[in-house]
Amino acid sequence: MSYLDTVADFYAEVAETPDVGLCCVQSTPLKMPGLTVPAQMQEMNYGCGTTVHPAELTGDPTVLYVGVGGGLEALQFAYFSRRSGAVIAVDPVDSMRAAAERNLAIAAQQNEWFDLSFVSIRSGDAFALPMPDRSVDVVAQNCLFNIFEPEDLAKALAEAYRVLKPNGRLVMSDPISTQEMPLHLRSDDRLRAMCLSGALTYEDYTQKIIEAGFGQVEIRARRPYRLLNAKHYKLDQNLMLESLDSVSFKVPIAKDGACIFTGKMAVYTGAEDSFDDNAGHILMPGIPLAVCDKTAGKLDKFSDITVTDSTWYYDGGGCC
């Protein structure tokens, strides 16, 4: 039996008997005026962060949600795109799709604005998305891709890239590891299914996104997720996992590499009226300008420019 079979069996179990607290971090779910989340749906919130960023959901986008879970984020996406078929939710587990359908039916009773036609739940998986090329504005997944082994992760990212329209966004929330995951944990299929042992490091995770063709990555949040106790998990020392929320854009990769925004700022401290690096960045004295990490590295070499540390929160603006 492959690790993917173990994952499917595990999520079939938690679809029938919700495991409150599985994967999720201690955070308040997105609350919007007129949005009521059914209790059962909230109990099945098997995510490690959020993929619902209102700034990414303007203009009535078509959203493909991979791994429907209890339907929570499918409902939240529908809040922003209130039309038939606006949200397509894909899941390979029959019982999970059935649970999401039940939860969404309850949501339709509790939310006057919500119609069941807004969300289309389909059978399918991340490696063969049931959508044509360049057909959706947003692809989202929450705490799913971290389960995949690296080769399968590459396939899933390539599929997301395929179905996205040009300039489309891949919105993800996944655990990452602060150090390389030991082999004995990576080989534990049950822990992998529980989102505890498949996490890559930040560097490897973002590199996989870039290798799939995404030219710009923006980090929305990075925070503690789980601490793997050294004694319990047979480690030399405790291992901290973090939750990473990101938005990756289907835009061309620049000749000098992709742009990753982590909240760094560049500030010109010199005596001139402005600083122009002749690469598209004009800094005014004393005024912070958001820049990608690649540009930050170049500007940091100048003695009259101060580059701030990553805040791990960036939601647009600045330049690259």
C-alpha positions in Angstrom: 0.0 0.0 0.0 1.4 3.4 -1.0 1.5 6.4 1.3 -1.3 7.9 -0.7 -3.5 5.0 0.1 -2.7 5.6 3.8 -3.6 9.2 3.4 -6.9 8.4 1.7 -7.8 5.9 4.4 -6.9 8.4 7.1 -9.1 11.1 5.7 -11.9 8.7 5.1 -11.8 8.1 8.9 -11.9 11.8 9.9 -14.6 12.5 7.4 -16.9 10.1 9.3 -15.6 11.0 12.8 -14.2 14.6 12.8 -10.9 14.9 14.6 -11.1 18.4 16.2 -7.7 20.1 16.2 -6.2 17.9 13.5 -3.7 20.0 11.5 -5.2 23.3 12.5 -3.4 26.1 14.4 -4.9 28.1 17.2 -6.4 30.9 15.1 -9.8 32.5 14.7 -11.5 31.5 11.4 -12.2 34.3 8.9 -15.3 36.2 9.9 -17.3 38.2 7.4 -20.6 40.0 7.7 -23.4 37.6 7.0 -21.2 34.5 7.0 -22.2 31.8 9.3 -20.0 28.6 9.5 -21.9 25.4 10.7 -20.4 23.8 13.8 -19.7 20.5 12.0 -17.9 22.3 9.2 -15.7 24.2 11.7 -14.8 20.9 13.5 -13.6 19.6 10.1 -11.3 22.5 9.5 -8.3 20.4 8.6 -6.0 23.2 7.7 -2.8 24.7 9.1 -3.5 28.3 8.2 -5.8 30.0 5.7 -6.0 30.3 1.9 -8.8 32.9 1.9 -7.3 36.3 1.4 -9.9 38.8 0.4 -7.5 40.9 -1.6 -6.9 37.9 -3.9 -10.7 37.4 -4.4 -11.8 40.6 -6.1 -13.4 40.6 -9.5 -15.6 37.5 -9.0 -12.8 34.9 -9.6 -13.3 31.2 -10.5 -11.6 29.2 -7.7 -10.4 25.6 -7.8 -10.0 24.3 -4.3 -7.9 21.1 -4.0 -8.9 18.9 -1.1 -12.3 20.0 0.0 -12.1 18.8 3.6 -15.3 19.8 5.5 -16.1 22.5 3.0 -15.1 25.5 5.2 -12.9 27.3 2.8 -15.1 26.4 -0.2 -17.9 28.2 1.6 -15.6 31.2 2.3 -14.5 31.4 -1.3 -18.2 31.3 -2.4 -18.8 34.3 -0.2 -16.7 36.4 -2.6 -17.9 34.7 -5.9 -21.7 34.4 -5.5 -22.6 32.6 -8.8 -23.2 29.1 -10.0 -20.0 27.1 -10.4 -17.7 29.8 -9.1 -16.0 27.4 -6.7 -14.9 23.9 -7.9 -13.8 21.7 -5.0 -11.9 18.5 -5.8 -11.3 15.6 -3.5 -10.4 11.9 -4.2 -12.1 10.6 -1.0 -15.7 9.7 -1.4 -16.7 10.1 2.3 -15.0 13.5 2.5 -16.9 14.8 -0.5 -20.1 13.5 1.0 -19.3 15.2 4.3 -18.6 18.5 2.6 -21.9 18.2 0.7 -23.8 17.7 4.0 -22.0 20.6 5.6 -22.7 22.9 2.7 -26.3 22.0 2.7 -26.5 23.1 6.4 -24.6 26.3 5.4 -27.2 27.0 2.8 -29.9 26.9 5.5 -27.9 29.2 7.8 -26.8 31.8 5.1 -29.4 33.5 3.0 -26.9 34.6 0.4 -25.5 31.1 -0.2 -26.8 28.8 -2.9 -25.5 25.2 -3.2 -24.9 25.8 -6.9 -22.1 28.2 -6.0 -19.8 25.2 -5.1 -19.3 22.2 -7.4 -17.8 19.2 -5.6 -16.0 16.8 -8.0 -14.0 13.6 -7.7 -10.4 14.1 -8.6 -6.9 14.6 -7.2 -4.1 17.1 -7.2 -2.2 15.1 -9.9 -4.9 15.1 -12.5 -7.2 18.1 -11.9 -10.5 17.8 -13.8 -10.2 21.2 -15.4 -9.0 22.5 -18.8 -5.8 24.4 -19.3 -5.9 28.1 -18.2 -9.4 27.9 -16.9 -9.4 29.2 -13.3 -8.2 32.4 -11.6 -7.3 30.9 -8.3 -6.1 27.5 -7.2 -6.0 26.9 -3.4 -5.0 24.1 -1.1 -4.7 24.0 2.7 -2.4 21.6 4.4 -2.5 19.0 1.6 0.6 19.5 -0.6 2.9 19.0 2.4 1.7 15.4 2.6 3.2 14.7 -0.9 6.6 13.3 -1.4 8.8 15.7 -3.4 8.2 14.0 -6.8 4.4 14.1 -6.3 4.6 17.7 -5.0 6.2 18.6 -8.3 3.4 17.0 -10.2 0.7 18.8 -8.1 2.4 22.1 -8.5 2.6 21.5 -12.3 -1.1 20.7 -12.4 -2.0 23.9 -10.6 0.2 25.9 -13.0 -1.5 24.2 -15.9 -5.1 25.1 -15.0 -4.4 28.6 -13.9 -5.0 31.5 -16.3 -2.0 33.8 -17.0 -1.5 36.0 -13.9 -3.6 33.5 -11.9 -2.7 32.8 -8.2 -1.8 29.6 -6.4 -2.8 30.2 -2.8 -1.4 27.7 -0.3 -1.0 27.0 3.4 1.3 24.3 4.4 3.6 23.2 7.3 7.3 23.7 6.7 10.1 22.4 8.8 12.8 24.5 10.4 15.3 21.7 9.6 15.4 18.7 7.3 12.9 16.1 8.3 14.6 12.9 9.5 14.2 9.8 7.3 12.4 7.8 10.0 9.7 10.4 10.2 9.5 11.0 6.5 8.9 7.2 6.1 6.0 7.1 8.5 3.0 7.2 6.3 0.5 7.8 9.2 2.4 10.8 10.5 2.7 12.1 6.9 -1.1 11.8 6.6 -1.4 13.8 9.8 0.7 16.6 8.3 3.5 16.0 10.7 6.3 14.4 8.7 6.2 15.5 5.1 7.1 19.1 5.6 10.0 20.5 3.6 12.3 23.3 4.7 11.2 26.9 3.7 14.0 27.0 1.1 13.1 23.6 -0.5 9.4 24.4 -0.4 9.7 27.8 -2.2 12.2 26.3 -4.7 9.6 23.7 -5.7 7.1 26.5 -6.4 9.6 28.3 -8.6 10.6 25.1 -10.4 6.9 24.7 -11.4 7.2 28.0 -13.2 5.8 30.6 -10.8 7.6 33.9 -11.2 6.5 35.6 -8.1 5.8 34.3 -4.6 4.4 36.4 -1.7 4.5 35.2 1.9 1.3 36.1 3.8 2.2 34.5 7.1 4.8 32.3 8.8 4.1 31.1 12.4 4.7 28.2 14.7 2.6 25.1 13.9 3.7 22.1 15.9 6.7 21.1 18.1 7.8 17.6 17.6 9.1 16.4 21.0 12.6 14.9 20.8 11.8 12.0 23.1 8.4 11.1 21.6 9.6 11.3 18.0 13.1 9.9 18.6 15.0 13.0 17.6 18.3 14.5 18.8 16.4 17.7 19.6 13.0 19.2 19.4 11.8 20.0 15.9 9.6 23.0 15.3 7.2 23.0 12.4 5.9 26.3 11.0 2.8 27.1 9.0 3.4 29.1 5.8 0.7 31.0 3.9 1.7 32.0 0.4 0.4 33.3 -2.8 2.3 32.4 -6.0 1.6 34.1 -9.3 1.6 32.6 -12.8 3.9 35.2 -14.3 7.1 34.8 -16.2 10.3 34.2 -14.2 12.7 37.1 -14.7 16.1 36.5 -16.2 17.8 37.0 -12.9 15.4 34.7 -11.1 12.0 34.6 -9.5 10.8 37.2 -6.9 10.0 36.1 -3.4 8.5 38.8 -1.1 8.8 38.1 2.6 8.1 41.7 3.9 11.6 43.1 3.5 11.9 46.9 3.1 14.7 49.0 1.6 15.4 52.5 3.0 17.7 55.1 1.4 19.7 57.0 4.0 21.9 59.0 1.7 22.2 62.8 1.0 20.8 62.8 -2.6 17.1 63.5 -3.5 16.7 59.8 -4.5 18.5 56.6 -5.2 18.0 54.8 -8.6 19.6 51.4 -9.1 18.7 51.5 -12.8 16.8 48.3 -12.4 13.4 49.8 -11.7 13.8 50.7 -8.0 13.7 54.4 -7.0 14.1 55.0 -3.3 13.3 58.3 -1.6 15.2 59.3 1.5 13.8 57.8 4.7 10.8 56.2 3.0 10.7 52.4 3.2 10.0 50.6 -0.1 8.9 47.0 -0.2 11.3 44.8 -2.2 11.6 41.2 -3.0 14.4 39.2 -1.3 16.4 39.1 -4.5 16.4 42.9 -4.8 17.0 43.2 -1.1 20.2 41.2 -1.5 21.5 43.5 -4.2 20.6 46.8 -2.4 22.0 45.6 0.9 25.5 46.0 -0.6 25.1 49.8 -0.7 26.3 51.6 2.4 23.6 54.2 2.3 20.7 51.7 2.0 19.2 49.9 5.0 17.4 46.7 4.3 15.0 45.4 7.0 14.6 41.8 8.1 11.7 39.7 6.7 8.4 40.3 8.5 6.9 37.2 6.9 3.9 39.2 5.9 3.5 40.8 2.5 0.3 41.6 0.7 1.3 43.6 -2.4 2.9 46.9 -3.3 6.5 47.8 -3.6 8.5 46.7 -6.6 10.8 44.0 -7.8 
